[in-house]
Amino acid sequence: QDLVPYMEDNYRVGKDRDSRCLMGHSLGGLCATYAFTHYNQEFQYYLTISPGYWWDEEVIFSLEEEKRDENQHSPSLLYIGYGGVEELSISLPAEAFSRRME
């Protein structure tokens, strides 16, 4: 909640939600996904690259489920990207999370 006002006060950025994107790689991708499921009113777009969904026994799945009803009609968009030769610990949970978003 402190990041957006700081960015708006110190940089030339759009001040509306539709111009905001949060991106993360690996554990940063996990954090971006958490923000998507719990704070999706802040950003329009969430990009995750090789997200670390394996962390803490894939806790992100239960965290998403807790907020699923609230987020059912959210206009936010989540992109999950990973490479074709990723370890299974990255690709399998990413595929499973992506299917949940359909």
Summary of the structure (lengths in Angstrom):
residues: 102
radius of gyration: 14.0
end to end distance: 28.0
largest distance: 41.7
contacts: 275
relative contact order: 0.16
helix: 52%
strand: 15%
